[in-house]
Protein backbone atom coordinates (compact mmCIF):
# COMPACT_ATOMS: atom_id res chain seq x y z
CA UNK A 1 0.00 0.00 0.00
CA UNK A 2 2.86 2.37 0.83
CA UNK A 3 4.37 1.71 -2.61
CA UNK A 4 1.06 2.58 -4.31
CA UNK A 5 0.82 5.82 -2.35
CA UNK A 6 4.39 6.71 -3.36
CA UNK A 7 3.58 5.99 -7.03
CA UNK A 8 0.39 8.09 -6.82
CA UNK A 9 2.27 10.92 -5.11
CA UNK A 10 5.11 10.89 -7.64
CA UNK A 11 2.88 10.53 -10.71
CA UNK A 12 0.38 13.16 -9.57
CA UNK A 13 3.14 15.63 -8.77
CA UNK A 14 4.76 15.17 -12.19
CA UNK A 15 1.40 15.60 -13.94
CA UNK A 16 0.41 18.65 -11.87
CA UNK A 17 3.73 20.45 -12.32
CA UNK A 18 3.77 19.63 -16.04
CA UNK A 19 0.25 21.00 -16.54
CA UNK A 20 0.49 24.08 -14.32
CA UNK A 21 4.02 25.19 -15.12
CA UNK A 22 4.28 24.33 -18.80
CA UNK A 23 0.90 23.66 -20.45
CA UNK A 24 -1.52 26.16 -18.84
CA UNK A 25 0.56 29.30 -19.55
CA UNK A 26 0.08 28.77 -23.30
CA UNK A 27 -3.58 27.68 -23.05
CA UNK A 28 -2.73 24.31 -24.57
CA UNK A 29 -4.48 21.06 -23.78
CA UNK A 30 -3.34 17.54 -23.31
CA UNK A 31 -5.67 14.63 -23.78
CA UNK A 32 -8.03 12.68 -21.61
CA UNK A 33 -10.14 14.12 -18.84
CA UNK A 34 -7.29 16.56 -18.13
CA UNK A 35 -7.68 17.88 -21.67
CA UNK A 36 -11.45 18.15 -21.39
CA UNK A 37 -11.06 19.93 -18.02
CA UNK A 38 -8.57 22.39 -19.54
CA UNK A 39 -10.90 22.97 -22.47
CA UNK A 40 -13.80 23.73 -20.09
CA UNK A 41 -11.51 26.10 -18.20
CA UNK A 42 -10.58 28.00 -21.37
CA UNK A 43 -14.15 28.19 -22.70
CA UNK A 44 -16.15 28.82 -19.49
CA UNK A 45 -13.58 29.42 -16.73
CA UNK A 46 -14.34 26.26 -14.73
CA UNK A 47 -11.69 25.12 -12.24
CA UNK A 48 -9.49 22.47 -13.85
CA UNK A 49 -9.05 20.24 -10.78
CA UNK A 50 -12.73 20.33 -9.81
CA UNK A 51 -13.90 19.56 -13.36
CA UNK A 52 -11.33 16.78 -13.56
CA UNK A 53 -12.78 15.07 -10.48
CA UNK A 54 -16.43 15.58 -11.56
CA UNK A 55 -15.87 14.32 -15.11
CA UNK A 56 -14.20 11.18 -13.77
CA UNK A 57 -17.27 10.05 -11.81
CA UNK A 58 -19.12 8.24 -14.65
CA UNK A 59 -15.98 6.46 -15.83
CA UNK A 60 -15.13 5.36 -12.31
CA UNK A 61 -18.65 4.04 -11.75
CA UNK A 62 -18.22 2.00 -14.95
CA UNK A 63 -14.84 0.73 -13.72
CA UNK A 64 -16.34 -0.23 -10.35
CA UNK A 65 -18.77 -2.50 -12.15
CA UNK A 66 -16.18 -3.97 -14.56
CA UNK A 67 -12.97 -4.17 -12.49
CA UNK A 68 -13.07 -3.06 -8.83
CA UNK A 69 -9.26 -3.19 -8.44
CA UNK A 70 -8.76 -0.62 -11.20
CA UNK A 71 -11.57 1.44 -9.69
CA UNK A 72 -9.94 1.71 -6.26
CA UNK A 73 -6.44 2.31 -7.59
CA UNK A 74 -7.70 4.86 -10.09
CA UNK A 75 -9.96 6.65 -7.64
CA UNK A 76 -7.05 7.53 -5.39
CA UNK A 77 -4.98 8.59 -8.40
CA UNK A 78 -7.71 10.81 -9.84
CA UNK A 79 -8.63 12.53 -6.57
CA UNK A 80 -5.00 13.12 -5.62
CA UNK A 81 -4.14 14.39 -9.13
CA UNK A 82 -7.18 16.70 -9.25
CA UNK A 83 -6.45 18.19 -5.83
CA UNK A 84 -2.75 18.60 -6.60
CA UNK A 85 -3.53 20.41 -9.87
CA UNK A 86 -5.52 22.98 -7.87
CA UNK A 87 -2.89 23.25 -5.11
CA UNK A 88 -0.05 23.78 -7.58
CA UNK A 89 -1.96 26.33 -9.70
CA UNK A 90 0.38 29.12 -8.46
CA UNK A 91 3.10 27.52 -10.62
CA UNK A 92 1.24 28.85 -13.69
CA UNK A 93 3.44 31.55 -15.22
CA UNK A 94 6.30 31.04 -12.76
CA UNK A 95 8.72 30.12 -15.58
CA UNK A 96 8.69 31.74 -19.01
CA UNK A 97 10.01 29.54 -21.80
CA UNK A 98 9.37 29.46 -25.54
CA UNK A 99 6.25 27.46 -26.39
CA UNK A 100 8.13 24.51 -27.93
CA UNK A 101 10.34 24.15 -24.84
CA UNK A 102 7.31 24.28 -22.56
CA UNK A 103 5.52 21.69 -24.67
CA UNK A 104 8.47 19.28 -24.60
CA UNK A 105 9.31 19.67 -20.89
CA UNK A 106 5.66 19.62 -19.78
CA UNK A 107 4.88 16.60 -21.95
CA UNK A 108 7.85 14.66 -20.62
CA UNK A 109 6.83 15.39 -17.03
CA UNK A 110 3.19 14.44 -17.66
CA UNK A 111 4.20 11.37 -19.70
CA UNK A 112 6.49 10.07 -16.97
CA UNK A 113 3.81 10.67 -14.32
CA UNK A 114 1.09 8.96 -16.36
CA UNK A 115 3.38 6.11 -17.45
CA UNK A 116 4.59 5.31 -13.94
CA UNK A 117 1.03 5.29 -12.61
CA UNK A 118 -0.30 3.13 -15.47
CA UNK A 119 2.60 0.70 -15.11
CA UNK A 120 1.42 0.12 -11.55
CA UNK A 121 -2.23 -0.27 -12.67
CA UNK A 122 -3.14 3.11 -11.22
CA UNK A 123 -4.99 5.57 -13.40
CA UNK A 124 -4.42 9.30 -13.01
CA UNK A 125 -7.72 10.05 -14.72
CA UNK A 126 -10.85 8.70 -16.36
CA UNK A 127 -9.71 8.41 -19.97
CA UNK A 128 -6.51 6.75 -18.80
CA UNK A 129 -8.60 4.34 -16.73
CA UNK A 130 -10.81 3.70 -19.75
CA UNK A 131 -7.68 3.12 -21.87
CA UNK A 132 -6.29 0.78 -19.18
CA UNK A 133 -9.51 -1.27 -19.19
CA UNK A 134 -9.62 -1.32 -23.01
CA UNK A 135 -5.98 -2.42 -23.14
CA UNK A 136 -6.77 -5.25 -20.73
CA UNK A 137 -9.67 -6.44 -22.89
CA UNK A 138 -8.14 -5.88 -26.35
CA UNK A 139 -4.42 -6.48 -25.71
CA UNK A 140 -3.65 -3.19 -27.53
CA UNK A 141 -0.99 -1.17 -25.68
CA UNK A 142 -2.52 1.40 -23.35
CA UNK A 143 -0.33 4.18 -24.83
CA UNK A 144 -1.72 3.58 -28.34
CA UNK A 145 -5.31 3.70 -27.06
CA UNK A 146 -4.55 6.90 -25.13
CA UNK A 147 -3.17 8.67 -28.22
CA UNK A 148 -6.28 7.78 -30.25
CA UNK A 149 -8.68 9.06 -27.56
CA UNK A 150 -6.57 12.15 -26.95
CA UNK A 151 -6.43 13.07 -30.64
CA UNK A 152 -10.24 13.25 -30.70
CA UNK A 153 -10.23 15.61 -27.68
CA UNK A 154 -7.59 17.89 -29.19
CA UNK A 155 -9.32 18.07 -32.56
CA UNK A 156 -12.52 19.02 -30.68
CA UNK A 157 -10.59 21.74 -28.84
CA UNK A 158 -9.14 23.00 -32.13
CA UNK A 159 -12.65 23.18 -33.55
CA UNK A 160 -14.14 24.97 -30.49
CA UNK A 161 -11.32 27.40 -29.74
CA UNK A 162 -10.05 27.86 -33.30
CA UNK A 163 -6.55 28.56 -32.00
CA UNK A 164 -3.74 27.29 -34.22
CA UNK A 165 -1.48 26.96 -31.15
CA UNK A 166 -3.56 23.93 -30.17
CA UNK A 167 -1.70 22.03 -32.88
CA UNK A 168 1.13 21.92 -30.32
CA UNK A 169 -1.26 19.79 -28.29
CA UNK A 170 -0.84 17.03 -30.86
CA UNK A 171 2.86 17.02 -29.96
CA UNK A 172 1.92 16.91 -26.27
CA UNK A 173 -0.25 13.80 -26.67
CA UNK A 174 2.34 12.17 -28.91
CA UNK A 175 5.10 12.58 -26.31
CA UNK A 176 2.83 11.53 -23.43
CA UNK A 177 1.55 8.52 -25.39
CA UNK A 178 5.06 7.50 -26.43
CA UNK A 179 6.38 7.70 -22.85
CA UNK A 180 3.33 5.84 -21.49
CA UNK A 181 3.85 3.14 -24.13
CA UNK A 182 7.56 2.79 -23.34
CA UNK A 183 7.09 2.80 -19.57
CA UNK A 184 4.20 0.32 -19.62
CA UNK A 185 5.91 -1.97 -22.16
CA UNK A 186 9.27 -2.14 -20.41
CA UNK A 187 9.61 -5.58 -18.83
CA UNK A 188 11.03 -5.82 -15.38
CA UNK A 189 14.70 -6.77 -15.21
CA UNK A 190 15.37 -9.87 -13.17
CA UNK A 191 18.59 -9.84 -11.23
CA UNK A 192 20.70 -12.96 -11.42
CA UNK A 193 22.81 -13.64 -8.35
SETOR-494763 format. One record per residue: residue number from 1; residue in three letters; x, y, z of N, C-alpha, C in turn. Coordinates in steps of 0.2 Angstrom, whole numbers, plus 5000, padded with zeros to 4 digits. Each point is the difference from the previous one (the first is absolute). Example, Ala and Ser with C-alpha at 12.3 -4.5 7.8 and 13.67 -1.06 7.14 Angstrom:
2
    nr   rest    n_x    n_y    n_z   ca_x   ca_y   ca_z    c_x    c_y    c_z
     1    ALA   5066   4972   5039   4996   5006   5000   5004   5006   5000
     2    SER   4998   5005   4996   5004   5006   5001   4996   5005   5003
//
This chain:
193
    nr   rest    n_x    n_y    n_z   ca_x   ca_y   ca_z    c_x    c_y    c_z
     1    UNK   5004   4994   5000   4996   5006   5000   5004   5006   5000
     2    UNK   5006   5000   5004   5004   5006   5000   5003   5001   4993
     3    UNK   5002   4995   4997   5003   5001   4993   4995   5003   4995
     4    UNK   4993   4998   5001   4995   5003   4995   4999   5007   5002
     5    UNK   5001   5002   5006   4999   5007   5002   5006   5004   4998
     6    UNK   5006   4997   5000   5006   5004   4997   4999   5001   4993
     7    UNK   4998   4994   4996   4999   5001   4993   4995   5005   4998
     8    UNK   4994   5000   5004   4995   5005   4999   5003   5007   5001
     9    UNK   5003   5001   5006   5003   5007   5001   5005   5002   4995
    10    UNK   5005   4996   4998   5005   5001   4995   4996   5002   4993
    11    UNK   4996   4996   4998   4996   5001   4993   4996   5006   5000
    12    UNK   4996   5001   5006   4996   5006   5000   5004   5006   5000
    13    UNK   5005   5000   5004   5005   5006   5000   5003   5002   4993
    14    UNK   5002   4995   4997   5003   5001   4993   4994   5003   4995
    15    UNK   4995   4997   5001   4994   5002   4995   4998   5007   5002
    16    UNK   4999   5002   5006   4998   5006   5003   5005   5006   4998
    17    UNK   5006   4998   5001   5006   5005   4998   5000   5001   4993
    18    UNK   5000   4995   4996   5000   5000   4993   4994   5004   4997
    19    UNK   4994   4999   5003   4994   5004   4997   5001   5007   5002
    20    UNK   5001   5002   5007   4999   5006   5002   5006   5005   4998
    21    UNK   5006   4997   5000   5006   5004   4998   5001   5001   4993
    22    UNK   4998   4995   4996   5002   5000   4993   4995   5000   4995
    23    UNK   4994   4997   5002   4994   4999   4995   4995   5006   5000
    24    UNK   4998   5001   5007   4995   5006   5001   5003   5007   4997
    25    UNK   5006   5002   5001   5002   5006   4998   4999   5002   4993
    26    UNK   5000   4995   4996   4998   5001   4992   4993   4998   4998
    27    UNK   4996   4998   5005   4993   4998   4999   5000   4995   4995
    28    UNK   5004   4995   5001   5000   4994   4996   4996   4994   5004
    29    UNK   4999   4995   4997   4997   4994   5003   5003   4994   4999
    30    UNK   5000   4995   5005   5002   4994   4998   4994   4996   5000
    31    UNK   5001   4993   4999   4994   4996   4999   4996   4998   5006
    32    UNK   4995   4995   4999   4997   4997   5006   4995   5005   5004
    33    UNK   4999   4998   5006   4995   5005   5004   5004   5006   5002
    34    UNK   5007   5000   5000   5004   5006   5001   4998   5005   4995
    35    UNK   5001   4997   4993   4999   5004   4995   4993   5003   4999
    36    UNK   4995   4996   5002   4993   5003   5000   4999   5005   5006
    37    UNK   5003   4999   5005   5000   5005   5006   5003   5006   4998
    38    UNK   5006   5000   4997   5003   5006   4997   4996   5004   4995
    39    UNK   4997   4996   4996   4995   5003   4995   4995   5003   5003
    40    UNK   4997   4997   5005   4994   5004   5004   5002   5006   5003
    41    UNK   5007   5000   5003   5002   5006   5003   5001   5005   4995
    42    UNK   5003   4999   4994   5001   5005   4995   4994   5003   4997
    43    UNK   4995   4996   4999   4993   5002   4997   4996   5003   5006
    44    UNK   4999   4997   5006   4995   5003   5005   5003   5002   5006
    45    UNK   5007   4999   5001   5003   5002   5006   4999   4995   5006
    46    UNK   4998   4994   4999   4999   4995   5005   5007   4998   5003
    47    UNK   5000   4999   5007   5007   4998   5003   5002   4993   4997
    48    UNK   5006   4999   4998   5003   4994   4997   4999   4994   5004
    49    UNK   5003   5001   5006   5000   4994   5005   4993   4998   5002
    50    UNK   4995   5004   5001   4993   4999   5002   4997   4996   4994
    51    UNK   5001   5003   4994   4997   4997   4994   5002   4993   4999
    52    UNK   5007   4999   5001   5003   4994   4999   4997   4995   5005
    53    UNK   4999   5001   5006   4997   4995   5005   4993   4999   4998
    54    UNK   4996   5005   4998   4993   4999   4998   4999   4996   4994
    55    UNK   5004   5001   4995   5000   4997   4993   5002   4992   5001
    56    UNK   5004   4999   5005   5002   4993   5001   4995   4995   5003
    57    UNK   4995   5003   5003   4995   4996   5004   4996   4995   4996
    58    UNK   4998   5001   4994   4996   4995   4996   5005   4995   4998
    59    UNK   5006   5001   4998   5005   4995   4998   5002   4996   5006
    60    UNK   5001   5003   5006   5001   4996   5005   4995   4995   5003
    61    UNK   4993   5003   4999   4995   4995   5001   5000   4994   4995
    62    UNK   5001   5001   4994   5001   4995   4995   5005   4995   5002
    63    UNK   5006   5003   5002   5006   4996   5002   4998   4996   5007
    64    UNK   4996   5002   5004   4998   4997   5006   4996   4994   4998
    65    UNK   4996   5000   4995   4996   4995   4998   5004   4994   4997
    66    UNK   5005   5003   4995   5004   4995   4996   5006   4997   5004
    67    UNK   5004   5004   5003   5006   4998   5004   5001   5004   5006
    68    UNK   4998   4998   5006   5001   5004   5006   5007   5002   5002
    69    UNK   5005   4995   4998   5007   5002   5002   5002   5006   4996
    70    UNK   4998   5001   4994   5002   5006   4996   4996   5006   5003
    71    UNK   4994   4999   5002   4996   5005   5003   5004   5003   5006
    72    UNK   5001   4996   5004   5003   5003   5007   5007   5003   4998
    73    UNK   5004   4997   4997   5007   5003   4998   4999   5006   4996
    74    UNK   4996   5000   4995   4999   5006   4997   4996   5006   5003
    75    UNK   4996   4998   5005   4996   5005   5004   5005   5004   5004
    76    UNK   5005   4997   5003   5005   5004   5004   5004   5004   4995
    77    UNK   5002   4997   4995   5004   5004   4995   4997   5006   4997
    78    UNK   4993   4999   4999   4996   5006   4997   4999   5006   5005
    79    UNK   4998   4998   5006   4999   5005   5005   5006   5003   5002
    80    UNK   5006   4996   5001   5006   5004   5002   5002   5004   4994
    81    UNK   5000   4998   4994   5002   5004   4994   4996   5006   5000
    82    UNK   4993   5000   5000   4996   5005   5000   5001   5006   5005
    83    UNK   5001   4997   5006   5002   5005   5006   5007   5003   4999
    84    UNK   5004   4996   4998   5007   5003   4999   5001   5005   4994
    85    UNK   4996   4999   4995   4999   5005   4995   4998   5007   5002
    86    UNK   4995   5000   5005   4997   5006   5003   5005   5003   5004
    87    UNK   5004   4996   5005   5005   5002   5004   5006   5003   4997
    88    UNK   5002   4997   4994   5006   5003   4997   4998   5005   4995
    89    UNK   4994   5003   4999   4998   5005   4996   5005   5006   5000
    90    UNK   5002   5002   5006   5005   5006   5000   5006   4999   4995
    91    UNK   5002   4994   4998   5006   4999   4996   4998   5002   4993
    92    UNK   4994   5002   4998   4998   5002   4994   5004   5007   4999
    93    UNK   5004   5000   4994   5003   5007   4999   5007   5001   5004
    94    UNK   5002   4995   5004   5006   5001   5004   5006   5000   4996
    95    UNK   5000   4996   4995   5006   5000   4995   4997   5002   4993
    96    UNK   5004   5004   4997   4998   5002   4993   5005   4997   4995
    97    UNK   4998   4995   4996   5004   4997   4995   4997   5000   4993
    98    UNK   5003   5000   4995   4997   4999   4993   4995   4995   5000
    99    UNK   4995   5000   4996   4994   4995   5000   5003   4993   4999
   100    UNK   5004   4999   4995   5003   4994   4998   5003   4996   5006
   101    UNK   5004   5004   5004   5004   4998   5006   4995   4998   5005
   102    UNK   4995   5004   5001   4995   4998   5005   4996   4994   4998
   103    UNK   4998   4999   4994   4997   4994   4998   5004   4994   5001
   104    UNK   5006   5000   4998   5004   4994   5001   5001   4999   5007
   105    UNK   5002   5005   5004   5002   4998   5008   4993   4998   5003
   106    UNK   4995   5004   4999   4993   4998   5003   4998   4993   4998
   107    UNK   5001   4999   4994   4997   4993   4997   5005   4994   5003
   108    UNK   5006   5001   5001   5004   4995   5003   4998   4999   5007
   109    UNK   4999   5006   5004   4998   4999   5007   4993   4996   5000
   110    UNK   4996   5002   4996   4993   4997   5001   5000   4993   4997
   111    UNK   5004   4999   4995   5001   4993   4998   5003   4995   5004
   112    UNK   5005   5003   5004   5003   4995   5005   4996   4999   5006
   113    UNK   4996   5005   5002   4995   4999   5005   4995   4995   4999
   114    UNK   4997   5001   4994   4994   4996   4997   5003   4993   4999
   115    UNK   5006   4999   4997   5003   4994   4999   5001   4996   5006
   116    UNK   5003   5003   5005   5002   4997   5006   4994   4997   5004
   117    UNK   4994   5004   5000   4994   4998   5003   4997   4995   4996
   118    UNK   5000   5000   4994   4996   4995   4996   5004   4993   5000
   119    UNK   5007   5001   5001   5004   4993   5000   4998   4997   5007
   120    UNK   4998   5003   5005   4998   4998   5006   4993   4999   5001
   121    UNK   4996   5000   4994   4993   4999   5000   4996   5005   5004
   122    UNK   5003   5006   5000   4996   5006   5003   4999   5005   4994
   123    UNK   4994   5002   5000   4998   5005   4995   5000   5007   5003
   124    UNK   5003   5005   4997   5000   5006   5002   4994   5004   4998
   125    UNK   4995   4997   4996   4994   5003   4997   4996   4996   4996
   126    UNK   4994   5002   4999   4995   4996   4997   5001   4997   4993
   127    UNK   5003   5004   4996   5001   4997   4993   5006   4995   5001
   128    UNK   5005   5001   5004   5005   4996   5001   4998   4993   5003
   129    UNK   4995   5001   5005   4997   4994   5002   4996   4996   4995
   130    UNK   4997   5004   4996   4996   4996   4994   5005   4997   4996
   131    UNK   5005   5003   4998   5006   4998   4996   5003   4993   5003
   132    UNK   5001   5001   5006   5003   4994   5004   4995   4994   5000
   133    UNK   4993   5001   5001   4995   4995   4999   5000   4997   4993
   134    UNK   5000   5005   4995   5000   4997   4993   5006   4996   4998
   135    UNK   5006   5003   5003   5006   4996   4998   5000   4993   5003
   136    UNK   4997   4999   5006   4999   4994   5003   4996   4995   4996
   137    UNK   4994   5003   4997   4996   4996   4997   5002   4998   4992
   138    UNK   5004   5005   4997   5001   5000   4993   5008   4998   4999
   139    UNK   5004   5000   5005   5007   4999   4999   5004   5005   4996
   140    UNK   4996   5005   4999   5004   5006   4996   5003   5004   5006
   141    UNK   5006   5002   4998   5004   5004   5006   4996   5006   5002
   142    UNK   5000   5001   5006   4996   5006   5003   5003   5007   4997
   143    UNK   5006   5001   4999   5002   5006   4997   4997   5001   4993
   144    UNK   4999   4995   4996   4997   5001   4993   4993   5002   5001
   145    UNK   4996   4997   5005   4993   5002   5001   5000   5007   5002
   146    UNK   5004   5002   5005   5000   5006   5002   5001   5006   4995
   147    UNK   5005   4999   4995   5001   5004   4995   4994   5001   4995
   148    UNK   4997   4995   4999   4994   5000   4996   4994   5004   5003
   149    UNK   4999   4999   5007   4995   5003   5003   5001   5008   5001
   150    UNK   5007   5001   5001   5002   5007   5001   5000   5004   4994
   151    UNK   5001   4997   4994   5000   5003   4994   4993   5003   4999
   152    UNK   4995   4996   5001   4993   5002   4999   4998   5006   5005
   153    UNK   5003   5000   5006   4999   5006   5005   5003   5006   4997
   154    UNK   5006   5000   4998   5004   5005   4997   4997   5003   4994
   155    UNK   4998   4996   4995   4996   5002   4994   4994   5004   5002
   156    UNK   4996   4998   5005   4994   5003   5003   5002   5007   5002
   157    UNK   5006   5000   5004   5002   5007   5003   5002   5004   4994
   158    UNK   5003   4998   4995   5002   5004   4994   4994   5003   4997
   159    UNK   4995   4996   4999   4994   5002   4997   4996   5005   5004
   160    UNK   5000   4999   5007   4996   5005   5005   5004   5006   5001
   161    UNK   5007   5000   5001   5003   5006   5001   5003   5003   4994
   162    UNK   5001   4997   4995   5003   5002   4993   5006   5004   5002
   163    UNK   5005   4997   5003   5006   5003   5002   5006   4995   4997
   164    UNK   5003   5003   4995   5005   4995   4997   5006   4998   5005
   165    UNK   5001   5003   5005   5005   4998   5005   4998   4993   5003
   166    UNK   4993   4998   5000   4998   4994   5002   5003   4994   4996
   167    UNK   5003   5001   4994   5004   4995   4997   5006   4998   5004
   168    UNK   5002   5004   5004   5006   4998   5004   4997   4994   5005
   169    UNK   4994   5000   5001   4997   4995   5005   5000   4993   4997
   170    UNK   5001   5000   4993   5001   4993   4997   5007   4998   5001
   171    UNK   5005   5004   5001   5006   4998   5002   5000   4998   5007
   172    UNK   4996   5003   5005   5000   4999   5007   4997   4992   5000
   173    UNK   4994   4999   4997   4998   4993   5001   5004   4995   4997
   174    UNK   5004   5002   4994   5005   4995   4997   5005   4998   5005
   175    UNK   5003   5005   5004   5005   4999   5004   4998   4996   5006
   176    UNK   4994   5002   5003   4997   4997   5006   4999   4992   4998
   177    UNK   4996   4999   4994   4999   4994   4998   5006   4995   4999
   178    UNK   5005   5003   4997   5006   4997   4999   5004   4997   5006
   179    UNK   5000   5005   5005   5003   4999   5007   4996   4994   5003
   180    UNK   4993   5001   5000   4996   4995   5004   5001   4993   4996
   181    UNK   5000   5000   4994   5001   4994   4996   5007   4997   5002
   182    UNK   5005   5004   5000   5007   4997   5002   5000   4998   5008
   183    UNK   4997   5004   5004   5000   4998   5007   4996   4994   5002
   184    UNK   4994   4999   4996   4996   4995   5002   5002   4993   4996
   185    UNK   5004   5001   4995   5003   4994   4996   5006   4997   5003
   186    UNK   5004   5004   5003   5006   4998   5003   5000   4994   5005
   187    UNK   5003   4995   4998   4999   4994   5005   5005   5001   5006
   188    UNK   4998   4997   5005   5004   5001   5006   5006   4996   4999
   189    UNK   5006   5003   5002   5006   4996   5000   5001   4996   5006
   190    UNK   5002   4993   4999   5001   4996   5005   5007   4999   5002
   191    UNK   5002   5001   5006   5007   5000   5002   5002   4993   5001
   192    UNK   5006   4998   4997   5002   4993   5001   5006   5001   5005
   193    UNK   5000   4996   5005   5005   5000   5005   5005   4995   4999
//
